[in-house]
């Protein structure tokens, strides 16, 4: 082969086309429906295909307008500092900056972020953030930190203006890249901040030569928004900030330069990549319409792991979720990433969890070398199509919010919270049926997992309420209960597990289900395993030996009595059900079973089986959440 010859890896193989591939797929599916088996519908109604070709590439590529999306380079590792008090926050910040963090995100506790004081909401002190409520607390949190050279981001919610003023009093010349984090629209959504209060925030932001206002989509996404709804909300809130600064004498370009952006990142890898890329293109379009297209090059887009995806059960699985989210954010070209520790919803603040969250980013950047590649997803037919479709749908959502008067008006009228609630309700149906499974919660739950006690911050709350220093907030700034709150995706199943734990605490007995297996192990094991997995999602364990099969109704009834269970589930093959299920159900009910389930579908025999005593069926696609709620009632949980 000459030096100029081109080596083609496909040489020697017959040329394939889509029709040939489809024929092979249909053969493998053995008559199953292609769309139902291999395509997935997103929350925004996009139908994701198993294969994308060049003809699927959009006619007009929505390439990222700027930032790491088209330029290789390390992102800002912005570790979250969460307390629970000022001293711990300071220790965390010092450690994070020394061990690989490039900047710090100081997250104030739920009390301040909801616009409350320790006196009015002691129950929120130190929860989901650091208990920093006085000027002295703030000084203690930043003790020994070189604020002139260390970029800091503040996350203070409805207490944002007070926190920003106190921070600037502490350091007259903050480091380049510092983000004061003022997000009044987000505070309206999460804490009910009155819209009239925003004027003071905008006045302050107009006088600050730096990133004062931060348009964040996290509040919408954590409340249940789809990706397109999230981006529509992000654009509308950012446009509100742009208009407010322009009304105070700044040019569009100068106003845009004083804003930063925060995007929620999740374990939905490709949607997160597409969302990050689409956000840049959408903001560029907004600025182009505003007459300052060149300003889009300065967009600072930061990613923060979505709280709704984290679970309180099998919390180490959260490491996997955070890893995928961080990877997707880096591939999507975000300028910075904040990855919350795997125990974020427990409030424990385990040093190991913090270390894992920090080192996760370092490994993505230094060992996986993601920071060395410019726009690694660019050119992928799938990602380009998804980015295009998502951007176009997000623009529709953006227009709908603007037609409702803008983000603030859409929140106050209930239009936006209502729209997001509908999406969350639709997703909840998929979660309940495990079509959207949650590992460690609705799928493969560890029923033997010991319950974790909630963190107790009573002492910190008492100290905060009694502190006599200069308070950041002299009085509440918001009602505290906004129309959009975090909706953890696993909350409904976690409630079942909590109820099961309470039952154990009260009775000393674990809620159990008797598996009435039919025949030999090889015949019933598949459905028995499926049933055990489903009941585990409700905190219900199998009673006794699960590998024993029965061929006689009297024997299964006697075994049920010996198990001490209140409910039973018949497991076996369809053929075995035809021969034994009705008899087993009748015998189990006669033996005292409060409820009898059957693993699988009743089919043509459903009416007969129900008449024999089967109360319900647990199969793929069934509402497992409702089934476990019913099982709890039958057991007495």
LINPE-V524307 format. One record per pair of residues at least 24 apart in sequence whose C-alpha atoms are under 8 Angstrom apart, sorted by sequence separation. I is the first residue (numbers start at 1). J is the second residue. D is the distance in whole Angstrom. If there is no record, write none. Layout:
# LINPE-V524307
I | J | D
I | J | D
This chain:
# LINPE-V524307
77 | 101 | 5
78 | 102 | 6
79 | 103 | 7
80 | 104 | 6
81 | 105 | 6
82 | 106 | 7
106 | 130 | 8
108 | 132 | 6
147 | 171 | 7
150 | 174 | 8
151 | 175 | 5
214 | 238 | 8
318 | 342 | 5
585 | 609 | 8
589 | 613 | 6
76 | 101 | 8
77 | 102 | 5
78 | 103 | 5
79 | 104 | 5
80 | 105 | 5
81 | 106 | 5
82 | 107 | 5
84 | 109 | 8
148 | 173 | 6
149 | 174 | 7
150 | 175 | 6
151 | 176 | 6
152 | 177 | 7
153 | 178 | 6
154 | 179 | 6
155 | 180 | 8
156 | 181 | 7
157 | 182 | 7
317 | 342 | 8
318 | 343 | 8
524 | 549 | 8
568 | 593 | 7
76 | 102 | 6
77 | 103 | 6
78 | 104 | 5
79 | 105 | 6
80 | 106 | 6
81 | 107 | 6
82 | 108 | 7
147 | 173 | 8
148 | 174 | 5
149 | 175 | 5
151 | 177 | 5
152 | 178 | 5
153 | 179 | 5
154 | 180 | 5
155 | 181 | 6
156 | 182 | 8
157 | 183 | 7
158 | 184 | 7
215 | 241 | 8
303 | 329 | 7
316 | 342 | 6
521 | 547 | 6
566 | 592 | 7
567 | 593 | 5
570 | 596 | 7
582 | 608 | 7
586 | 612 | 5
76 | 103 | 7
78 | 105 | 6
80 | 107 | 7
82 | 109 | 8
147 | 174 | 6
148 | 175 | 4
149 | 176 | 7
151 | 178 | 4
152 | 179 | 6
153 | 180 | 6
154 | 181 | 5
155 | 182 | 8
157 | 184 | 8
315 | 342 | 6
513 | 540 | 7
515 | 542 | 7
521 | 548 | 7
553 | 580 | 8
557 | 584 | 8
566 | 593 | 5
567 | 594 | 6
568 | 595 | 6
569 | 596 | 6
570 | 597 | 6
571 | 598 | 6
572 | 599 | 8
582 | 609 | 5
585 | 612 | 6
586 | 613 | 6
138 | 166 | 8
147 | 175 | 6
150 | 178 | 8
151 | 179 | 8
152 | 180 | 8
153 | 181 | 6
213 | 241 | 7
315 | 343 | 6
511 | 539 | 7
512 | 540 | 5
513 | 541 | 6
514 | 542 | 6
515 | 543 | 7
520 | 548 | 8
521 | 549 | 6
556 | 584 | 7
560 | 588 | 7
565 | 593 | 8
566 | 594 | 6
567 | 595 | 5
568 | 596 | 5
569 | 597 | 4
570 | 598 | 5
571 | 599 | 5
581 | 609 | 7
585 | 613 | 5
138 | 167 | 7
157 | 186 | 7
158 | 187 | 5
186 | 215 | 8
190 | 219 | 7
511 | 540 | 5
512 | 541 | 5
513 | 542 | 5
514 | 543 | 5
520 | 549 | 6
551 | 580 | 8
566 | 595 | 7
567 | 596 | 6
568 | 597 | 6
569 | 598 | 5
570 | 599 | 6
583 | 612 | 7
585 | 614 | 6
157 | 187 | 5
158 | 188 | 8
181 | 211 | 8
182 | 212 | 6
183 | 213 | 6
186 | 216 | 7
189 | 219 | 7
510 | 540 | 7
511 | 541 | 6
512 | 542 | 5
513 | 543 | 6
514 | 544 | 8
519 | 549 | 5
520 | 550 | 8
553 | 583 | 6
557 | 587 | 6
561 | 591 | 6
567 | 597 | 8
569 | 599 | 7
582 | 612 | 5
135 | 166 | 7
139 | 170 | 7
179 | 210 | 8
180 | 211 | 6
181 | 212 | 6
182 | 213 | 5
183 | 214 | 5
186 | 217 | 8
303 | 334 | 6
312 | 343 | 7
510 | 541 | 7
512 | 543 | 5
515 | 546 | 7
517 | 548 | 7
518 | 549 | 5
519 | 550 | 5
553 | 584 | 5
556 | 587 | 8
557 | 588 | 5
560 | 591 | 7
561 | 592 | 8
582 | 613 | 8
178 | 210 | 8
179 | 211 | 5
180 | 212 | 5
181 | 213 | 6
182 | 214 | 6
183 | 215 | 6
302 | 334 | 6
303 | 335 | 8
310 | 342 | 7
517 | 549 | 5
518 | 550 | 5
519 | 551 | 5
552 | 584 | 8
556 | 588 | 7
582 | 614 | 8
158 | 191 | 6
177 | 210 | 8
178 | 211 | 7
179 | 212 | 6
180 | 213 | 7
181 | 214 | 5
183 | 216 | 7
186 | 219 | 6
301 | 334 | 6
302 | 335 | 6
303 | 336 | 6
304 | 337 | 6
305 | 338 | 7
312 | 345 | 6
516 | 549 | 7
517 | 550 | 6
518 | 551 | 6
554 | 587 | 7
557 | 590 | 8
558 | 591 | 7
157 | 191 | 8
176 | 210 | 8
177 | 211 | 7
179 | 213 | 8
180 | 214 | 8
301 | 335 | 5
302 | 336 | 5
303 | 337 | 5
304 | 338 | 5
305 | 339 | 5
310 | 344 | 8
311 | 345 | 7
312 | 346 | 6
516 | 550 | 7
553 | 587 | 6
557 | 591 | 6
158 | 193 | 6
179 | 214 | 7
252 | 287 | 8
300 | 335 | 6
301 | 336 | 7
302 | 337 | 6
303 | 338 | 6
304 | 339 | 6
305 | 340 | 6
310 | 345 | 7
322 | 357 | 8
326 | 361 | 7
302 | 338 | 8
304 | 340 | 8
595 | 631 | 7
319 | 356 | 8
323 | 360 | 7
327 | 364 | 7
252 | 290 | 7
257 | 295 | 7
261 | 299 | 8
263 | 301 | 7
265 | 303 | 6
307 | 345 | 8
319 | 357 | 8
326 | 364 | 8
500 | 538 | 7
501 | 539 | 8
531 | 569 | 8
202 | 241 | 8
206 | 245 | 6
252 | 291 | 8
253 | 292 | 6
256 | 295 | 7
260 | 299 | 7
261 | 300 | 6
262 | 301 | 6
263 | 302 | 6
264 | 303 | 6
265 | 304 | 6
266 | 305 | 6
331 | 370 | 7
500 | 539 | 6
595 | 634 | 6
161 | 201 | 6
205 | 245 | 8
252 | 292 | 6
256 | 296 | 8
259 | 299 | 8
260 | 300 | 5
261 | 301 | 5
262 | 302 | 5
263 | 303 | 5
264 | 304 | 5
265 | 305 | 5
266 | 306 | 6
330 | 370 | 7
497 | 537 | 7
500 | 540 | 7
516 | 556 | 6
531 | 571 | 8
594 | 634 | 6
85 | 126 | 7
89 | 130 | 7
253 | 294 | 8
257 | 298 | 6
259 | 300 | 8
260 | 301 | 6
261 | 302 | 6
262 | 303 | 6
263 | 304 | 6
264 | 305 | 6
265 | 306 | 6
330 | 371 | 7
333 | 374 | 8
496 | 537 | 8
497 | 538 | 6
594 | 635 | 8
84 | 126 | 5
113 | 155 | 8
115 | 157 | 7
202 | 244 | 6
206 | 248 | 7
253 | 295 | 5
256 | 298 | 8
257 | 299 | 7
260 | 302 | 8
262 | 304 | 7
264 | 306 | 5
267 | 309 | 8
333 | 375 | 6
496 | 538 | 5
497 | 539 | 5
83 | 126 | 7
84 | 127 | 7
113 | 156 | 5
114 | 157 | 6
115 | 158 | 5
116 | 159 | 8
202 | 245 | 7
221 | 264 | 7
256 | 299 | 8
266 | 309 | 7
332 | 375 | 7
496 | 539 | 7
528 | 571 | 5
86 | 130 | 7
112 | 156 | 6
113 | 157 | 4
114 | 158 | 5
115 | 159 | 5
206 | 250 | 8
215 | 259 | 7
218 | 262 | 7
227 | 271 | 7
231 | 275 | 8
331 | 375 | 6
332 | 376 | 8
493 | 537 | 7
516 | 560 | 8
527 | 571 | 6
528 | 572 | 7
84 | 129 | 6
85 | 130 | 5
86 | 131 | 7
112 | 157 | 7
113 | 158 | 5
114 | 159 | 7
203 | 248 | 7
213 | 258 | 7
214 | 259 | 6
215 | 260 | 6
216 | 261 | 6
217 | 262 | 6
218 | 263 | 6
331 | 376 | 6
332 | 377 | 7
493 | 538 | 7
527 | 572 | 6
82 | 128 | 7
83 | 129 | 6
84 | 130 | 4
85 | 131 | 5
86 | 132 | 6
104 | 150 | 8
106 | 152 | 7
108 | 154 | 8
112 | 158 | 7
113 | 159 | 5
211 | 257 | 7
212 | 258 | 6
213 | 259 | 5
214 | 260 | 5
215 | 261 | 5
216 | 262 | 4
217 | 263 | 5
218 | 264 | 5
331 | 377 | 7
514 | 560 | 6
525 | 571 | 8
527 | 573 | 8
82 | 129 | 4
83 | 130 | 4
84 | 131 | 6
85 | 132 | 7
103 | 150 | 6
104 | 151 | 7
105 | 152 | 6
106 | 153 | 6
107 | 154 | 6
108 | 155 | 6
109 | 156 | 8
112 | 159 | 5
113 | 160 | 7
210 | 257 | 8
211 | 258 | 4
212 | 259 | 6
213 | 260 | 6
214 | 261 | 5
215 | 262 | 6
216 | 263 | 6
217 | 264 | 6
235 | 282 | 8
239 | 286 | 8
451 | 498 | 8
524 | 571 | 6
525 | 572 | 8
81 | 129 | 8
82 | 130 | 5
83 | 131 | 7
102 | 150 | 8
103 | 151 | 5
104 | 152 | 5
105 | 153 | 5
106 | 154 | 5
107 | 155 | 5
108 | 156 | 5
210 | 258 | 5
211 | 259 | 5
212 | 260 | 8
214 | 262 | 7
227 | 275 | 7
231 | 279 | 7
235 | 283 | 7
442 | 490 | 8
524 | 572 | 4
81 | 130 | 8
102 | 151 | 8
103 | 152 | 6
104 | 153 | 6
105 | 154 | 6
106 | 155 | 6
107 | 156 | 6
209 | 258 | 7
210 | 259 | 8
211 | 260 | 6
441 | 490 | 7
514 | 563 | 7
523 | 572 | 6
524 | 573 | 6
90 | 140 | 7
103 | 153 | 8
105 | 155 | 7
451 | 501 | 7
523 | 573 | 6
86 | 137 | 6
90 | 141 | 4
94 | 145 | 7
438 | 489 | 8
442 | 493 | 6
514 | 565 | 6
86 | 138 | 7
89 | 141 | 6
90 | 142 | 6
185 | 237 | 6
438 | 490 | 7
441 | 493 | 7
513 | 565 | 6
514 | 566 | 8
516 | 568 | 7
518 | 570 | 7
87 | 140 | 6
88 | 141 | 8
90 | 143 | 7
272 | 325 | 7
276 | 329 | 7
441 | 494 | 7
512 | 565 | 6
513 | 566 | 7
514 | 567 | 6
515 | 568 | 6
516 | 569 | 6
517 | 570 | 6
518 | 571 | 6
519 | 572 | 7
86 | 140 | 6
87 | 141 | 6
267 | 321 | 5
511 | 565 | 8
512 | 566 | 7
513 | 567 | 5
514 | 568 | 4
515 | 569 | 5
516 | 570 | 5
517 | 571 | 5
518 | 572 | 5
86 | 141 | 5
266 | 321 | 7
267 | 322 | 7
269 | 324 | 6
273 | 328 | 5
277 | 332 | 6
512 | 567 | 8
513 | 568 | 5
514 | 569 | 6
515 | 570 | 6
516 | 571 | 6
517 | 572 | 6
518 | 573 | 8
266 | 322 | 7
267 | 323 | 8
268 | 324 | 8
269 | 325 | 6
272 | 328 | 6
273 | 329 | 6
276 | 332 | 5
277 | 333 | 7
513 | 569 | 7
515 | 571 | 7
267 | 324 | 5
268 | 325 | 7
272 | 329 | 7
275 | 332 | 8
276 | 333 | 7
519 | 576 | 8
266 | 324 | 7
267 | 325 | 5
269 | 327 | 8
270 | 328 | 7
273 | 331 | 6
274 | 332 | 7
276 | 334 | 7
431 | 489 | 8
518 | 576 | 7
266 | 325 | 5
269 | 328 | 5
273 | 332 | 4
431 | 490 | 8
265 | 325 | 5
272 | 332 | 7
265 | 326 | 7
428 | 489 | 8
518 | 580 | 8
265 | 328 | 8
265 | 329 | 6
567 | 631 | 7
417 | 483 | 6
417 | 484 | 6
567 | 634 | 7
516 | 584 | 8
531 | 599 | 6
566 | 634 | 7
567 | 635 | 7
414 | 483 | 8
530 | 599 | 8
566 | 635 | 6
528 | 599 | 7
411 | 483 | 7
527 | 599 | 6
114 | 187 | 8
527 | 600 | 7
113 | 187 | 8
114 | 190 | 7
115 | 191 | 7
114 | 191 | 5
113 | 191 | 8
115 | 193 | 8
179 | 260 | 7
222 | 306 | 6
224 | 308 | 8
534 | 618 | 8
221 | 306 | 7
222 | 307 | 6
223 | 308 | 8
218 | 304 | 8
222 | 308 | 5
221 | 308 | 8
531 | 618 | 7
538 | 625 | 8
218 | 306 | 7
445 | 533 | 7
444 | 533 | 6
447 | 536 | 5
443 | 533 | 7
446 | 536 | 7
447 | 537 | 7
534 | 624 | 7
538 | 628 | 5
443 | 534 | 7
445 | 536 | 6
537 | 628 | 8
538 | 629 | 8
442 | 534 | 7
444 | 536 | 7
445 | 537 | 5
447 | 539 | 5
444 | 537 | 7
447 | 540 | 7
535 | 628 | 7
443 | 537 | 7
447 | 541 | 6
538 | 632 | 8
442 | 537 | 5
441 | 537 | 6
273 | 377 | 8
346 | 452 | 8
348 | 454 | 8
347 | 454 | 7
348 | 455 | 6
346 | 454 | 6
347 | 455 | 6
274 | 383 | 6
278 | 387 | 6
282 | 391 | 7
346 | 455 | 7
273 | 383 | 8
274 | 384 | 8
277 | 387 | 7
278 | 388 | 7
281 | 391 | 8
274 | 386 | 6
275 | 387 | 7
278 | 390 | 7
279 | 391 | 7
270 | 383 | 7
274 | 387 | 4
278 | 391 | 5
282 | 395 | 8
271 | 386 | 8
275 | 390 | 7
274 | 390 | 7
275 | 391 | 8
317 | 439 | 7
317 | 440 | 7
511 | 635 | 7
314 | 440 | 5
511 | 637 | 8
313 | 440 | 7
314 | 441 | 7
313 | 441 | 6
311 | 441 | 8
314 | 445 | 8
314 | 446 | 7
493 | 625 | 7
496 | 628 | 8
492 | 625 | 8
496 | 629 | 7
503 | 637 | 6
314 | 449 | 8
500 | 637 | 6
499 | 637 | 7
228 | 390 | 6
232 | 394 | 5
236 | 398 | 6
227 | 390 | 8
228 | 391 | 7
231 | 394 | 6
232 | 395 | 6
235 | 398 | 6
230 | 394 | 8
232 | 396 | 8
233 | 397 | 8
228 | 393 | 6
229 | 394 | 6
232 | 397 | 5
233 | 398 | 6
236 | 401 | 7
228 | 394 | 4
231 | 397 | 8
232 | 398 | 4
236 | 402 | 7
240 | 406 | 7
227 | 394 | 8
228 | 395 | 8
231 | 398 | 8
232 | 399 | 8
240 | 407 | 7
229 | 397 | 6
233 | 401 | 7
228 | 397 | 7
229 | 398 | 8
232 | 401 | 7
237 | 406 | 8
236 | 406 | 6
237 | 407 | 5
236 | 407 | 5
237 | 408 | 8
233 | 407 | 7
311 | 488 | 7
308 | 486 | 6
310 | 488 | 7
311 | 489 | 8
307 | 486 | 7
308 | 487 | 6
309 | 488 | 6
310 | 489 | 8
311 | 490 | 6
308 | 488 | 4
309 | 489 | 6
311 | 491 | 8
307 | 488 | 7
308 | 489 | 6
309 | 490 | 8
313 | 494 | 7
44 | 226 | 6
312 | 494 | 7
43 | 226 | 6
44 | 227 | 7
43 | 227 | 8
44 | 228 | 7
435 | 621 | 6
433 | 620 | 8
434 | 621 | 7
433 | 621 | 5
434 | 622 | 8
433 | 622 | 5
434 | 623 | 8
433 | 623 | 4
434 | 624 | 7
229 | 420 | 7
432 | 623 | 5
433 | 624 | 5
432 | 624 | 6
433 | 625 | 7
432 | 625 | 5
226 | 420 | 8
429 | 623 | 8
432 | 626 | 7
225 | 420 | 5
224 | 420 | 6
225 | 421 | 8
223 | 420 | 7
224 | 421 | 7
226 | 423 | 7
223 | 421 | 8
225 | 423 | 6
224 | 423 | 7
225 | 424 | 7
220 | 420 | 8
224 | 424 | 5
223 | 424 | 8
69 | 277 | 7
64 | 277 | 5
195 | 408 | 7
63 | 277 | 7
64 | 278 | 7
66 | 280 | 7
63 | 278 | 8
65 | 280 | 6
62 | 278 | 7
64 | 280 | 5
65 | 281 | 6
128 | 344 | 7
64 | 281 | 5
128 | 345 | 8
63 | 281 | 7
62 | 281 | 6
65 | 284 | 6
128 | 347 | 6
127 | 347 | 7
188 | 408 | 7
185 | 407 | 7
189 | 411 | 6
185 | 408 | 6
188 | 411 | 7
66 | 296 | 7
67 | 297 | 7
65 | 296 | 7
66 | 297 | 5
67 | 298 | 8
65 | 297 | 6
66 | 298 | 7
67 | 299 | 7
66 | 299 | 7
67 | 300 | 7
105 | 338 | 8
75 | 330 | 8
101 | 358 | 7
78 | 336 | 6
79 | 337 | 8
80 | 338 | 6
100 | 358 | 7
75 | 334 | 7
76 | 335 | 6
77 | 336 | 6
78 | 337 | 6
79 | 338 | 5
80 | 339 | 7
100 | 359 | 8
75 | 335 | 5
76 | 336 | 4
77 | 337 | 6
78 | 338 | 5
79 | 339 | 7
80 | 340 | 7
75 | 336 | 5
76 | 337 | 6
77 | 338 | 7
79 | 340 | 8
223 | 484 | 6
69 | 331 | 8
75 | 337 | 7
96 | 358 | 7
100 | 362 | 7
223 | 485 | 5
224 | 486 | 8
69 | 332 | 6
70 | 333 | 7
222 | 485 | 7
223 | 486 | 5
224 | 487 | 6
69 | 333 | 4
220 | 484 | 7
222 | 486 | 5
223 | 487 | 5
68 | 333 | 4
69 | 334 | 7
84 | 349 | 8
219 | 484 | 7
222 | 487 | 6
67 | 333 | 7
68 | 334 | 6
83 | 349 | 8
219 | 485 | 7
222 | 488 | 7
67 | 334 | 7
68 | 335 | 6
82 | 349 | 8
219 | 486 | 7
67 | 335 | 7
79 | 358 | 7
77 | 358 | 8
77 | 361 | 7
193 | 477 | 7
194 | 478 | 7
77 | 362 | 8
193 | 478 | 5
192 | 478 | 6
193 | 479 | 7
191 | 478 | 6
192 | 479 | 6
193 | 480 | 8
191 | 479 | 6
192 | 480 | 6
191 | 480 | 4
192 | 481 | 6
193 | 482 | 8
190 | 480 | 8
191 | 481 | 5
192 | 482 | 4
74 | 365 | 7
190 | 481 | 7
191 | 482 | 4
192 | 483 | 7
190 | 482 | 4
191 | 483 | 8
189 | 482 | 5
190 | 483 | 6
188 | 482 | 6
189 | 483 | 6
190 | 484 | 5
187 | 482 | 8
189 | 484 | 5
190 | 485 | 6
75 | 371 | 7
189 | 485 | 8
74 | 371 | 5
73 | 371 | 5
74 | 372 | 7
72 | 371 | 6
73 | 372 | 6
72 | 372 | 5
73 | 373 | 7
72 | 373 | 5
73 | 374 | 8
71 | 373 | 8
72 | 374 | 4
71 | 374 | 5
72 | 375 | 7
70 | 374 | 5
71 | 375 | 7
69 | 374 | 6
70 | 375 | 5
68 | 374 | 7
69 | 375 | 5
166 | 472 | 7
68 | 375 | 7
163 | 472 | 6
162 | 472 | 6
162 | 473 | 7
159 | 472 | 8
159 | 473 | 7
63 | 378 | 8
159 | 477 | 7
158 | 477 | 7
158 | 478 | 7
62 | 384 | 8
61 | 384 | 7
57 | 381 | 5
56 | 381 | 6
57 | 382 | 8
62 | 387 | 7
56 | 382 | 8
58 | 384 | 7
62 | 388 | 6
54 | 381 | 6
57 | 384 | 6
58 | 385 | 6
61 | 388 | 7
53 | 381 | 6
57 | 385 | 6
52 | 381 | 6
56 | 385 | 7
131 | 460 | 8
52 | 382 | 6
58 | 388 | 7
127 | 457 | 8
51 | 382 | 8
126 | 457 | 6
133 | 464 | 7
125 | 457 | 7
131 | 464 | 7
134 | 467 | 8
136 | 469 | 7
126 | 460 | 7
135 | 469 | 7
136 | 470 | 7
123 | 458 | 8
125 | 460 | 7
126 | 461 | 7
134 | 469 | 6
135 | 470 | 6
125 | 461 | 5
134 | 470 | 5
135 | 471 | 6
134 | 471 | 4
135 | 472 | 6
123 | 461 | 7
133 | 471 | 6
134 | 472 | 5
122 | 461 | 5
125 | 464 | 8
133 | 472 | 5
134 | 473 | 8
122 | 462 | 8
133 | 473 | 7
46 | 389 | 8
118 | 461 | 7
122 | 465 | 7
118 | 464 | 6
119 | 465 | 5
118 | 465 | 5
117 | 465 | 8
44 | 393 | 8
117 | 473 | 7
120 | 476 | 8
116 | 473 | 8
117 | 474 | 8
117 | 475 | 7
116 | 475 | 7
117 | 476 | 6
116 | 476 | 5
115 | 476 | 5
116 | 477 | 7
115 | 477 | 5
116 | 478 | 7
115 | 478 | 5
116 | 479 | 8
114 | 478 | 7
115 | 479 | 7
116 | 480 | 7
114 | 479 | 8
115 | 480 | 6
114 | 480 | 5
114 | 481 | 7
85 | 460 | 7
43 | 423 | 7
43 | 427 | 7
